[in-house]
Amino acid sequence: GKPIGFAMVGNFPNSFTSEDIYVQEFFISKEHQNKGYGRQAVKLIAEKYGYKDISLFIIRTNQKAIDFWPNALN
């Protein structure tokens, strides 16, 4: 019943379709990482927004995020 993370998701106001979204922030608390919760959260985002294209804002030194997202989107 307690939050273990959050995601900041939106769509581009000038997009040709509402199916183009972005994820600007995505966090899972450290003690809950590597347990599948991140993938579950991505699945919930996909179900809620039904996105066709997704843009990610990732800090280039954030290797965990760089490693996570390619597999999370499959």
FIDRENNU-156647 format. One record per atom (N, C-alpha, C): residue number from 1; x, y, z; atom name. Coordinates in pm, whole numbers, plus 50000, padded with zeros to 5 digits. Layout:
N
KEFI  nr     x     y     z atom
KEFI NUM     X     Y     Z   CA
...
***
This chain:
74
KEFI  nr     x     y     z atom
KEFI   1 50078 49880 50000    N
KEFI   1 50000 50000 50000   CA
KEFI   1 50083 50127 50000    C
KEFI   2 50217 50118 50013    N
KEFI   2 50300 50237 50014   CA
KEFI   2 50366 50257 49877    C
KEFI   3 50379 50381 49834    N
KEFI   3 50449 50406 49707   CA
KEFI   3 50596 50362 49717    C
KEFI   4 50646 50304 49610    N
KEFI   4 50787 50264 49605   CA
KEFI   4 50862 50338 49495    C
KEFI   5 50794 50428 49427    N
KEFI   5 50857 50505 49321   CA
KEFI   5 50756 50596 49254    C
KEFI   6 50797 50658 49145    N
KEFI   6 50705 50742 49069   CA
KEFI   6 50757 50761 48928    C
KEFI   7 50667 50805 48841    N
KEFI   7 50704 50836 48703   CA
KEFI   7 50637 50967 48664    C
KEFI   8 50711 51051 48594    N
KEFI   8 50654 51174 48537   CA
KEFI   8 50640 51148 48388    C
KEFI   9 50516 51136 48344    N
KEFI   9 50485 51101 48205   CA
KEFI   9 50396 51209 48146    C
KEFI  10 50419 51242 48022    N
KEFI  10 50334 51340 47955   CA
KEFI  10 50332 51315 47805    C
KEFI  11 50252 51397 47736    N
KEFI  11 50255 51388 47591   CA
KEFI  11 50294 51524 47535    C
KEFI  12 50344 51523 47416    N
KEFI  12 50392 51645 47354   CA
KEFI  12 50273 51725 47301    C
KEFI  13 50258 51851 47344    N
KEFI  13 50141 51928 47303   CA
KEFI  13 50132 51951 47152    C
KEFI  14 50242 51953 47082    N
KEFI  14 50240 51976 46938   CA
KEFI  14 50253 51848 46857    C
KEFI  15 50237 51735 46925    N
KEFI  15 50250 51606 46858   CA
KEFI  15 50133 51585 46763    C
KEFI  16 50156 51512 46658    N
KEFI  16 50050 51479 46563   CA
KEFI  16 49952 51378 46620    C
KEFI  17 49995 51307 46722    N
KEFI  17 49911 51205 46783   CA
KEFI  17 49929 51205 46934    C
KEFI  18 49826 51168 47006    N
KEFI  18 49836 51158 47152   CA
KEFI  18 49908 51031 47193    C
KEFI  19 49949 50951 47095    N
KEFI  19 50018 50826 47125   CA
KEFI  19 50169 50844 47140    C
KEFI  20 50217 50967 47126    N
KEFI  20 50358 50997 47147   CA
KEFI  20 50373 51053 47288    C
KEFI  21 50445 50982 47375    N
KEFI  21 50460 51026 47513   CA
KEFI  21 50608 51040 47547    C
KEFI  22 50633 51102 47661    N
KEFI  22 50769 51109 47714   CA
KEFI  22 50768 51070 47860    C
KEFI  23 50879 51015 47903    N
KEFI  23 50902 50986 48044   CA
KEFI  23 51019 51073 48084    C
KEFI  24 50991 51171 48168    N
KEFI  24 51095 51264 48210   CA
KEFI  24 51162 51219 48339    C
KEFI  25 51083 51160 48428    N
KEFI  25 51140 51110 48553   CA
KEFI  25 51078 50974 48582    C
KEFI  26 51161 50884 48632    N
KEFI  26 51117 50748 48662   CA
KEFI  26 51207 50696 48773    C
KEFI  27 51148 50669 48888    N
KEFI  27 51228 50625 49003   CA
KEFI  27 51161 50508 49073    C
KEFI  28 51240 50413 49110    N
KEFI  28 51200 50304 49201   CA
KEFI  28 51297 50312 49318    C
KEFI  29 51244 50307 49440    N
KEFI  29 51332 50318 49557   CA
KEFI  29 51437 50209 49555    C
KEFI  30 51553 50242 49608    N
KEFI  30 51669 50152 49601   CA
KEFI  30 51639 50013 49655    C
KEFI  31 51566 50004 49766    N
KEFI  31 51539 49872 49824   CA
KEFI  31 51441 49789 49741    C
KEFI  32 51375 49851 49643    N
KEFI  32 51280 49778 49558   CA
KEFI  32 51332 49758 49415    C
KEFI  33 51453 49802 49387    N
KEFI  33 51510 49785 49255   CA
KEFI  33 51552 49640 49231    C
KEFI  34 51556 49602 49106    N
KEFI  34 51596 49467 49063   CA
KEFI  34 51500 49358 49111    C
KEFI  35 51374 49395 49129    N
KEFI  35 51273 49298 49171   CA
KEFI  35 51155 49293 49074    C
KEFI  36 51169 49361 48959    N
KEFI  36 51063 49359 48858   CA
KEFI  36 50962 49470 48868    C
KEFI  37 50972 49555 48971    N
KEFI  37 50874 49662 48986   CA
KEFI  37 50885 49767 48877    C
KEFI  38 51006 49794 48831    N
KEFI  38 51024 49890 48723   CA
KEFI  38 50957 49845 48595    C
KEFI  39 50975 49719 48561    N
KEFI  39 50909 49664 48441   CA
KEFI  39 50757 49666 48456    C
KEFI  40 50709 49636 48577    N
KEFI  40 50565 49643 48601   CA
KEFI  40 50514 49786 48583    C
KEFI  41 50591 49883 48630    N
KEFI  41 50551 50023 48615   CA
KEFI  41 50548 50063 48469    C
KEFI  42 50647 50019 48391    N
KEFI  42 50649 50050 48247   CA
KEFI  42 50527 49986 48180    C
KEFI  43 50492 49865 48220    N
KEFI  43 50374 49798 48164   CA
KEFI  43 50248 49878 48196    C
KEFI  44 50237 49929 48319    N
KEFI  44 50121 50011 48355   CA
KEFI  44 50114 50140 48274    C
KEFI  45 50230 50200 48250    N
KEFI  45 50235 50321 48167   CA
KEFI  45 50186 50287 48026    C
KEFI  46 50234 50176 47971    N
KEFI  46 50193 50134 47836   CA
KEFI  46 50042 50110 47830    C
KEFI  47 49988 50045 47932    N
KEFI  47 49844 50018 47935   CA
KEFI  47 49763 50146 47948    C
KEFI  48 49810 50237 48031    N
KEFI  48 49736 50361 48055   CA
KEFI  48 49738 50453 47934    C
KEFI  49 49855 50468 47871    N
KEFI  49 49870 50566 47764   CA
KEFI  49 49864 50504 47625    C
KEFI  50 49880 50374 47612    N
KEFI  50 49875 50309 47483   CA
KEFI  50 49969 50375 47382    C
KEFI  51 50089 50405 47425    N
KEFI  51 50181 50482 47341   CA
KEFI  51 50226 50408 47217    C
KEFI  52 50254 50486 47115    N
KEFI  52 50312 50433 46992   CA
KEFI  52 50461 50462 46992    C
KEFI  53 50499 50581 47032    N
KEFI  53 50639 50621 47044   CA
KEFI  53 50661 50679 47182    C
KEFI  54 50779 50654 47236    N
KEFI  54 50814 50706 47369   CA
KEFI  54 50951 50772 47360    C
KEFI  55 50960 50889 47422    N
KEFI  55 51087 50959 47433   CA
KEFI  55 51130 50955 47579    C
KEFI  56 51257 50937 47601    N
KEFI  56 51310 50927 47737   CA
KEFI  56 51411 51038 47761    C
KEFI  57 51409 51091 47879    N
KEFI  57 51509 51188 47923   CA
KEFI  57 51600 51115 48021    C
KEFI  58 51720 51081 47977    N
KEFI  58 51813 51005 48061   CA
KEFI  58 51945 51082 48070    C
KEFI  59 51992 51099 48191    N
KEFI  59 52123 51161 48211   CA
KEFI  59 52228 51063 48162    C
KEFI  60 52317 51109 48078    N
KEFI  60 52411 51016 48012   CA
KEFI  60 52504 50944 48108    C
KEFI  61 52516 50988 48232    N
KEFI  61 52599 50918 48330   CA
KEFI  61 52517 50820 48415    C
KEFI  62 52388 50810 48389    N
KEFI  62 52301 50720 48465   CA
KEFI  62 52300 50582 48397    C
KEFI  63 52401 50504 48423    N
KEFI  63 52417 50375 48357   CA
KEFI  63 52302 50280 48389    C
KEFI  64 52247 50286 48510    N
KEFI  64 52134 50199 48545   CA
KEFI  64 52015 50225 48453    C
KEFI  65 51986 50351 48427    N
KEFI  65 51875 50385 48338   CA
KEFI  65 51905 50344 48195    C
KEFI  66 52028 50365 48152    N
KEFI  66 52068 50328 48017   CA
KEFI  66 52054 50177 47997    C
KEFI  67 52086 50100 48099    N
KEFI  67 52074 49954 48092   CA
KEFI  67 51928 49907 48104    C
KEFI  68 51849 49979 48184    N
KEFI  68 51711 49937 48213   CA
KEFI  68 51617 49955 48094    C
KEFI  69 51615 50071 48032    N
KEFI  69 51510 50104 47937   CA
KEFI  69 51504 50019 47812    C
KEFI  70 51613 49981 47747    N
KEFI  70 51597 49899 47627   CA
KEFI  70 51524 49767 47653    C
KEFI  71 51546 49706 47766    N
KEFI  71 51478 49581 47800   CA
KEFI  71 51337 49604 47855    C
KEFI  72 51316 49716 47921    N
KEFI  72 51186 49744 47982   CA
KEFI  72 51078 49769 47877    C
KEFI  73 51117 49813 47759    N
KEFI  73 51022 49847 47656   CA
KEFI  73 50982 49729 47569    C
KEFI  74 51038 49613 47595    N
KEFI  74 51005 49493 47516   CA
KEFI  74 50885 49423 47572    C
***
